[in-house]
Amino acid sequence: MKRTIAIVAGGDTSEFHVSLRSAQGIYSFIDKEKYTLYIVEMQGTRWEVQLPDGAKAPVDRNDFSFMLGTEKIRFDFAYITIHGTPGEDGRLQGYFDMMHIPYSCCGVLAAAITYDKFTCNQYLKAFGVRIAESLLLRQGQSVSDEDVMEKIGLPCFIKPSLGGSSFGVTKVKTKEQIQPAIVKAFEEAQEVLVEAFMEGTELTCGCYKTKDKTVIFPPTEVVTHNEFFDYDAKYNGQVDEITPARISDELTNRVQMLTSAIYDILGCSGIIRVDYIVTAGEKINLLEVNTTPGMTTTSFIPQQVRAAGLDIKDVDFKNNGIMVTRKGGNQMVVYFGDEVAEALKNYMAGDRAAATPLPGHEQALFLSTQRKRMGVQAVENMVKKYARQVTPNKKITPHKLRSTYGTSLYKETGDIYLVADVLGHKDVNTTKKHYAAIDDNRRRKAASAVKLREI
């Protein structure tokens, strides 16, 4: 029996629509053959389930259920993707704890701490994490221009201490901008952070841990086209997001180890993302911790999953299988035939064994000419490059090769469910759409396959 999952989105801040976009991304990632999914939209006291026909049904907050016709539907699990209150600050986590419904992200304490940037950064500072100088203002409090200039300096950032997506954030360069920036930030939250500007390279790194393993993704380098990484940079493409980041392997390792340590110090659960500024002398400075990171197809975490690449240990020659990470972070074993096995063995015994990887890349299955790990994007580019040399008049892409393989598999087996599983399609209907022409051709052949009895 399939478990029923609520993808909880919306919230009570300016990030409402950003959250709904993340919900759509998560909905596309989760296997619908295994789970029944509903997006639950929350805004204030309005809690509604988006139904397949486009209608909405109210949620009964007494047990977090809803009515589908005459049937009462209860959720087995909640995937929280609200960016802001009540999903990112611990309130919703407390509700689900009382309802005894498991959920995807950090618990009440970790969520509450990380939601308040000032509190989180000051807490982590006690563990030796480097942060920027800052001042905190609560509703009703004020600070003079002179105090800001003396204690923090210019330029500086004035922003809500609660929330995200750069709503209410101002990069202040002059004395005259200070008070208007504070007013703007207070429009978004009841706490305002005045933070020193740090010149350097902006990085972000994702991480998750289970009982069996720790996964730290390759850091992403953030190069905004604007004054800072504002809303337009994040969501309207005014930024270059480079994964993996163009930094040394030693710095990459330090960023990843710090991310893992922060995960443990805060007692996090699920996927988190930690943002940094690396200043002169490769000093790593914490910006903030995000416990419900964006999960649209262009968000940092999906990018980092794609860049992670394969390790030597992922290959299992005993069973002719290789562990791969699908879009959204799901892992599965893909099996290969004897031809592929022989090619892989020859590669690993020849070119791979002869190569000396750079530090931090020793376990990578595929290495570039720079002796660094080849991520998904690098492999895709290589396929395109050599395909153009073999068939210059045809546009051969990894996606096209994958589609051709699926077509051959379907013609050979006639099993649409097998093809869907091998290609990683979450919904078999997606696969059926791709191979509708083959189905029609098979039906045409069926017309002459059975002969009627002669009378």
Secondary structure per residue as TSV (DSSP state, phi and psi in degrees):
chain	resnum	aa	ss	phi	psi
A	1	M	-	360.0	131.6
A	2	K	-	-72.9	141.3
A	3	R	E	-82.2	149.7
A	4	T	E	-102.7	123.7
A	5	I	E	-115.2	135.3
A	6	A	E	-99.3	123.0
A	7	I	E	-95.8	105.2
A	8	V	E	-92.7	120.6
A	9	A	E	-137.8	171.8
A	10	G	E	108.9	-116.0
A	11	G	-	101.7	-176.8
A	12	D	S	-115.0	24.8
A	13	T	S	-124.9	-177.1
A	14	S	T	-66.5	-10.5
A	15	E	T	-87.1	11.3
A	16	F	H	-50.9	-52.5
A	17	H	H	-73.6	-31.0
A	18	V	H	-61.0	-41.6
A	19	S	H	-63.0	-41.2
A	20	L	H	-63.8	-34.5
A	21	R	H	-68.1	-39.1
A	22	S	H	-62.5	-39.3
A	23	A	H	-60.5	-41.2
A	24	Q	H	-64.2	-38.3
A	25	G	H	-62.8	-46.2
A	26	I	H	-64.2	-40.1
A	27	Y	H	-58.4	-37.7
A	28	S	H	-74.1	-25.0
A	29	F	H	-81.4	-34.4
A	30	I	S	-79.7	140.5
A	31	D	-	-71.0	110.7
A	32	K	T	-79.3	-10.0
A	33	E	T	-74.4	-25.2
A	34	K	T	-101.3	-26.0
A	35	Y	E	-132.6	147.9
A	36	T	E	-96.1	122.4
A	37	L	E	-112.1	140.0
A	38	Y	E	-136.7	138.5
A	39	I	E	-89.8	123.8
A	40	V	E	-102.9	118.4
A	41	E	E	-98.8	123.3
A	42	M	E	-117.5	135.4
A	43	Q	E	-156.4	108.7
A	44	G	T	62.2	-128.3
A	45	T	T	-90.3	2.6
A	46	R	E	-89.8	106.6
A	47	W	E	-116.9	114.3
A	48	E	E	-134.9	146.0
A	49	V	E	-97.4	130.5
A	50	Q	E	-79.3	118.5
A	51	L	-	-89.8	157.6
A	52	P	T	-57.4	-28.7
A	53	D	T	-86.7	5.6
A	54	G	S	94.7	-12.8
A	55	A	-	-77.5	172.4
A	56	K	E	-129.7	143.6
A	57	A	E	-121.3	137.7
A	58	P	E	-69.3	145.8
A	59	V	-	-90.3	133.1
A	60	D	B	-81.9	108.5
A	61	R	T	-72.7	-9.0
A	62	N	T	-68.4	-30.7
A	63	D	T	-143.1	11.7
A	64	F	T	53.4	60.5
A	65	S	E	-133.8	172.9
A	66	F	E	-151.2	164.1
A	67	M	E	-99.1	127.0
A	68	L	E	-113.1	95.8
A	69	G	T	68.1	-119.8
A	70	T	T	-100.3	0.8
A	71	E	E	-98.2	134.4
A	72	K	E	-89.8	120.8
A	73	I	E	-102.9	124.6
A	74	R	E	-111.7	144.2
A	75	F	-	-90.5	140.1
A	76	D	S	-91.1	-20.7
A	77	F	E	-158.9	148.1
A	78	A	E	-120.7	123.9
A	79	Y	E	-99.0	106.2
A	80	I	E	-84.4	121.2
A	81	T	-	-133.3	34.3
A	82	I	-	-83.9	122.0
A	83	H	S	-94.6	90.9
A	84	G	S	127.8	-174.1
A	85	T	T	-71.3	143.4
A	86	P	T	-97.3	9.8
A	87	G	T	-93.2	-18.5
A	88	E	S	-107.9	-9.0
A	89	D	S	-107.4	7.5
A	90	G	S	98.2	-13.4
A	91	R	H	-66.4	-48.1
A	92	L	H	-69.0	-33.8
A	93	Q	H	-60.4	-41.2
A	94	G	H	-62.6	-39.6
A	95	Y	H	-62.1	-48.0
A	96	F	H	-65.9	-34.5
A	97	D	H	-58.5	-44.1
A	98	M	H	-69.3	-30.5
A	99	M	H	-82.9	-5.8
A	100	H	T	58.1	40.8
A	101	I	-	-109.9	118.7
A	102	P	-	-66.1	152.3
A	103	Y	B	-140.8	173.7
A	104	S	S	-87.5	-23.2
A	105	C	S	-118.1	-162.8
A	106	C	-	-61.9	159.3
A	107	G	-	-77.2	-174.0
A	108	V	H	-58.0	-51.1
A	109	L	H	-64.9	-50.8
A	110	A	H	-62.3	-39.2
A	111	A	H	-66.2	-43.2
A	112	A	H	-64.7	-40.9
A	113	I	H	-66.0	-48.5
A	114	T	H	-72.3	-23.6
A	115	Y	H	-68.5	-30.6
A	116	D	B	-95.1	103.5
A	117	K	H	-57.3	-43.4
A	118	F	H	-64.3	-48.3
A	119	T	H	-60.1	-45.9
A	120	C	H	-63.1	-47.5
A	121	N	H	-66.0	-39.3
A	122	Q	H	-67.3	-36.5
A	123	Y	H	-63.8	-47.2
A	124	L	H	-70.4	-26.5
A	125	K	H	-58.8	-34.8
A	126	A	T	-65.9	-18.2
A	127	F	T	-99.0	11.3
A	128	G	T	92.7	7.3
A	129	V	-	-79.0	130.9
A	130	R	-	-78.4	132.0
A	131	I	B	-134.8	169.6
A	132	A	-	-80.9	155.4
A	133	E	-	-65.3	141.8
A	134	S	E	-154.6	161.6
A	135	L	E	-126.2	146.5
A	136	L	E	-114.8	132.5
A	137	L	E	-119.5	131.7
A	138	R	E	-103.9	162.2
A	139	Q	T	-50.1	128.7
A	140	G	T	95.2	-15.0
A	141	Q	-	-92.7	158.8
A	142	S	-	-142.2	166.7
A	143	V	-	-144.1	142.0
A	144	S	-	-78.7	157.4
A	145	D	H	-59.6	-38.7
A	146	E	H	-64.0	-40.4
A	147	D	H	-65.2	-40.3
A	148	V	H	-62.8	-45.1
A	149	M	H	-67.9	-35.2
A	150	E	H	-76.9	-44.0
A	151	K	H	-88.6	-31.1
A	152	I	T	-111.6	-42.9
A	153	G	-	89.5	168.2
A	154	L	S	-121.0	145.4
A	155	P	S	-71.1	162.9
A	156	C	E	-148.1	169.6
A	157	F	E	-108.4	133.7
A	158	I	E	-118.1	121.2
A	159	K	E	-152.9	161.0
A	160	P	E	-61.2	139.4
A	161	S	S	-77.9	-15.2
A	162	L	B	-115.1	147.1
A	163	G	-	96.2	-171.4
A	164	G	-	-162.3	-159.5
A	165	S	T	59.8	18.4
A	166	S	T	66.4	18.5
A	167	F	T	-69.1	131.8
A	168	G	T	77.2	12.5
A	169	V	-	-96.6	135.8
A	170	T	E	-131.7	134.2
A	171	K	E	-90.4	111.8
A	172	V	E	-94.8	125.4
A	173	K	-	-111.9	-23.1
A	174	T	S	-128.2	160.3
A	175	K	G	-57.7	-38.9
A	176	E	G	-66.7	-18.9
A	177	Q	G	-87.0	-12.2
A	178	I	H	-63.1	-56.3
A	179	Q	H	-66.7	-42.6
A	180	P	H	-59.3	-35.5
A	181	A	H	-67.4	-36.6
A	182	I	H	-66.3	-43.7
A	183	V	H	-59.4	-44.8
A	184	K	H	-60.5	-43.1
A	185	A	H	-67.1	-37.7
A	186	F	H	-67.5	-19.5
A	187	E	T	-69.3	-19.4
A	188	E	T	-99.8	-28.3
A	189	A	-	-155.9	165.9
A	190	Q	S	-88.2	-1.9
A	191	E	E	-129.7	138.5
A	192	V	E	-125.0	137.1
A	193	L	E	-109.3	126.5
A	194	V	E	-105.9	114.5
A	195	E	E	-127.7	137.5
A	196	A	E	-63.8	142.1
A	197	F	-	-74.5	137.7
A	198	M	-	-121.8	124.1
A	199	E	-	-85.3	125.5
A	200	G	S	169.3	-163.2
A	201	T	E	-96.1	126.4
A	202	E	E	-89.3	130.2
A	203	L	E	-129.0	156.2
A	204	T	E	-141.1	143.1
A	205	C	E	-139.8	129.5
A	206	G	E	-97.9	157.9
A	207	C	E	-158.7	145.3
A	208	Y	E	-147.3	155.7
A	209	K	E	-136.0	144.5
A	210	T	-	-124.6	-176.4
A	211	K	S	-63.2	-28.9
A	212	D	S	-99.6	-21.8
A	213	K	-	-156.8	161.8
A	214	T	E	-118.5	129.7
A	215	V	E	-121.6	117.3
A	216	I	E	-116.6	119.9
A	217	F	-	-79.1	161.3
A	218	P	-	-63.6	136.6
A	219	P	-	-63.7	150.7
A	220	T	E	-107.7	136.0
A	221	E	E	-93.1	131.9
A	222	V	E	-110.0	114.5
A	223	V	E	-119.2	95.4
A	224	T	E	-77.2	150.1
A	225	H	S	-88.4	-6.5
A	226	N	S	-108.7	-171.3
A	227	E	S	-60.6	-36.2
A	228	F	S	-155.8	-179.5
A	229	F	S	-79.1	76.7
A	230	D	-	-90.6	-171.2
A	231	Y	H	-60.6	-44.1
A	232	D	H	-64.0	-36.7
A	233	A	H	-66.0	-42.1
A	234	K	H	-69.5	-42.7
A	235	Y	H	-119.1	-9.0
A	236	N	S	-117.7	18.8
A	237	G	S	78.2	12.3
A	238	Q	-	-89.2	52.6
A	239	V	E	-163.2	151.8
A	240	D	E	-106.5	122.6
A	241	E	E	-112.8	110.1
A	242	I	E	-108.7	113.7
A	243	T	S	-126.8	123.5
A	244	P	S	-74.0	158.7
A	245	A	-	-63.4	152.7
A	246	R	S	-85.2	65.6
A	247	I	S	-131.3	166.8
A	248	S	-	-66.5	157.6
A	249	D	H	-63.5	-35.5
A	250	E	H	-65.1	-42.3
A	251	L	H	-69.0	-38.9
A	252	T	H	-56.2	-46.8
A	253	N	H	-62.7	-40.5
A	254	R	H	-65.1	-42.2
A	255	V	H	-62.4	-43.9
A	256	Q	H	-66.5	-40.8
A	257	M	H	-67.0	-37.3
A	258	L	H	-66.6	-40.6
A	259	T	H	-60.1	-43.9
A	260	S	H	-63.4	-40.4
A	261	A	H	-66.1	-42.0
A	262	I	H	-62.7	-39.4
A	263	Y	H	-55.4	-46.0
A	264	D	H	-73.7	-41.4
A	265	I	H	-59.3	-41.9
A	266	L	H	-83.0	-11.5
A	267	G	T	68.8	44.9
A	268	C	-	-75.5	164.6
A	269	S	-	-139.0	157.8
A	270	G	S	69.0	-157.2
A	271	I	E	-92.0	133.7
A	272	I	E	-124.5	166.8
A	273	R	E	-137.0	134.0
A	274	V	E	-117.7	130.2
A	275	D	E	-103.7	141.0
A	276	Y	E	-136.4	161.0
A	277	I	E	-121.6	125.3
A	278	V	E	-98.7	114.7
A	279	T	E	-98.3	-177.5
A	280	A	T	-50.8	140.3
A	281	G	T	81.0	16.0
A	282	E	T	54.2	42.0
A	283	K	E	-85.1	124.8
A	284	I	E	-91.9	119.2
A	285	N	E	-114.9	130.3
A	286	L	E	-74.2	133.6
A	287	L	E	-96.3	-59.1
A	288	E	E	-166.0	164.9
A	289	V	E	-113.5	130.9
A	290	N	E	-117.2	114.5
A	291	T	S	-94.5	-6.6
A	292	T	S	-131.7	70.3
A	293	P	-	-65.8	154.8
A	294	G	-	-59.3	144.9
A	295	M	-	-131.4	31.4
A	296	T	S	-74.1	169.7
A	297	T	T	-64.0	-23.4
A	298	T	T	-100.0	2.2
A	299	S	S	-68.8	165.3
A	300	F	H	-61.6	-46.5
A	301	I	H	-61.1	-50.3
A	302	P	H	-57.8	-36.4
A	303	Q	H	-62.1	-43.2
A	304	Q	H	-69.8	-34.2
A	305	V	H	-60.7	-43.3
A	306	R	H	-67.2	-29.2
A	307	A	H	-86.3	-9.3
A	308	A	S	-64.2	-34.3
A	309	G	-	74.7	-172.0
A	310	L	-	-112.1	148.7
A	311	D	B	-104.1	158.7
A	312	I	G	-57.7	-39.0
A	313	K	G	-67.8	-14.4
A	314	D	G	-71.9	-16.9
A	315	V	E	-91.1	128.5
A	316	D	E	-120.5	97.7
A	317	F	T	-74.2	-21.5
A	318	K	T	-61.8	-40.4
A	319	N	T	-110.2	5.6
A	320	N	T	51.0	55.9
A	321	G	E	-137.9	159.3
A	322	I	E	-138.8	133.4
A	323	M	E	-81.1	122.2
A	324	V	E	-121.1	156.5
A	325	T	E	-107.3	118.2
A	326	R	-	-80.2	170.0
A	327	K	T	-56.5	131.0
A	328	G	T	96.4	-7.6
A	329	G	S	98.7	-4.5
A	330	N	-	-70.9	138.5
A	331	Q	E	-108.8	145.2
A	332	M	E	-155.7	160.3
A	333	V	E	-92.9	127.9
A	334	V	E	-107.3	127.4
A	335	Y	E	-94.2	147.6
A	336	F	-	-128.8	160.7
A	337	G	-	-85.9	-176.8
A	338	D	H	-65.8	-33.8
A	339	E	H	-61.2	-46.5
A	340	V	H	-66.7	-40.3
A	341	A	H	-59.7	-43.6
A	342	E	H	-65.6	-41.4
A	343	A	H	-64.4	-41.7
A	344	L	H	-65.4	-41.7
A	345	K	H	-64.3	-42.1
A	346	N	H	-63.8	-40.4
A	347	Y	H	-64.5	-45.7
A	348	M	H	-70.6	-31.8
A	349	A	H	-81.2	-21.4
A	350	G	T	-104.0	-95.7
A	351	D	H	-57.5	-43.8
A	352	R	H	-68.2	-40.7
A	353	A	H	-67.7	-31.2
A	354	A	H	-79.2	-19.5
A	355	A	-	-78.5	147.3
A	356	T	-	-112.8	98.6
A	357	P	-	-65.2	151.0
A	358	L	-	-68.3	155.7
A	359	P	T	-54.2	134.6
A	360	G	T	93.8	-9.5
A	361	H	-	-119.5	14.5
A	362	E	T	-61.6	-32.3
A	363	Q	T	-92.4	-2.0
A	364	A	B	-64.2	135.4
A	365	L	S	-71.7	-48.1
A	366	F	S	-111.3	131.2
A	367	L	B	-114.6	144.6
A	368	S	-	-81.2	176.2
A	369	T	T	-66.5	-17.2
A	370	Q	T	-87.9	7.5
A	371	R	S	65.2	30.8
A	372	K	-	-113.4	159.8
A	373	R	B	-58.4	136.4
A	374	M	-	-95.4	117.5
A	375	G	-	-83.1	-175.4
A	376	V	H	-60.5	-45.1
A	377	Q	H	-63.0	-39.8
A	378	A	H	-64.1	-40.8
A	379	V	H	-65.3	-41.6
A	380	E	H	-61.0	-43.1
A	381	N	H	-63.8	-37.3
A	382	M	H	-66.1	-41.4
A	383	V	H	-60.4	-45.2
A	384	K	H	-62.4	-41.8
A	385	K	H	-60.7	-51.4
A	386	Y	H	-76.4	-26.4
A	387	A	H	-66.1	-36.1
A	388	R	H	-64.7	-31.8
A	389	Q	H	-72.4	-35.8
A	390	V	H	-79.7	-44.9
A	391	T	-	-130.9	77.8
A	392	P	T	-62.4	-22.3
A	393	N	T	-90.6	-3.3
A	394	K	S	-119.2	143.1
A	395	K	-	-93.8	96.4
A	396	I	-	-99.5	120.7
A	397	T	-	-121.0	162.4
A	398	P	H	-55.5	-38.1
A	399	H	H	-62.8	-40.2
A	400	K	H	-66.3	-42.1
A	401	L	H	-62.2	-41.7
A	402	R	H	-63.6	-42.5
A	403	S	H	-64.8	-40.2
A	404	T	H	-64.2	-40.3
A	405	Y	H	-61.4	-44.2
A	406	G	H	-61.4	-39.8
A	407	T	H	-62.5	-46.4
A	408	S	H	-63.3	-40.9
A	409	L	H	-64.2	-40.5
A	410	Y	H	-68.7	-40.3
A	411	K	H	-65.0	-34.3
A	412	E	H	-76.8	-38.5
A	413	T	H	-107.4	-28.6
A	414	G	-	68.8	12.4
A	415	D	-	-105.1	97.5
A	416	I	H	-65.1	-31.4
A	417	Y	H	-70.0	-36.8
A	418	L	H	-64.3	-44.5
A	419	V	H	-61.6	-44.0
A	420	A	H	-60.4	-41.8
A	421	D	H	-67.7	-45.2
A	422	V	H	-65.7	-38.7
A	423	L	H	-79.4	-9.6
A	424	G	T	79.8	20.4
A	425	H	-	-71.3	130.0
A	426	K	S	-73.2	-29.8
A	427	D	S	-125.0	123.8
A	428	V	H	-62.5	-22.9
A	429	N	H	-65.0	-30.4
A	430	T	H	-62.1	-43.5
A	431	T	H	-65.7	-42.0
A	432	K	H	-59.6	-37.3
A	433	K	H	-63.3	-38.8
A	434	H	H	-67.4	-31.7
A	435	Y	T	-115.7	27.2
A	436	A	H	-62.3	-37.4
A	437	A	H	-64.4	-37.6
A	438	I	H	-66.5	-40.7
A	439	D	H	-59.7	-42.4
A	440	D	H	-64.1	-40.9
A	441	N	H	-64.3	-38.9
A	442	R	H	-65.8	-37.9
A	443	R	H	-66.6	-35.9
A	444	R	H	-62.5	-40.8
A	445	K	H	-66.0	-31.9
A	446	A	H	-64.6	-25.1
A	447	A	T	-60.9	-32.4
A	448	S	T	-108.2	7.7
A	449	A	T	-79.2	-26.1
A	450	V	S	-117.7	127.1
A	451	K	-	-97.5	136.0
A	452	L	-	-75.0	152.7
A	453	R	-	-67.6	141.3
A	454	E	-	-76.4	140.9
A	455	I	-	-96.4	360.0
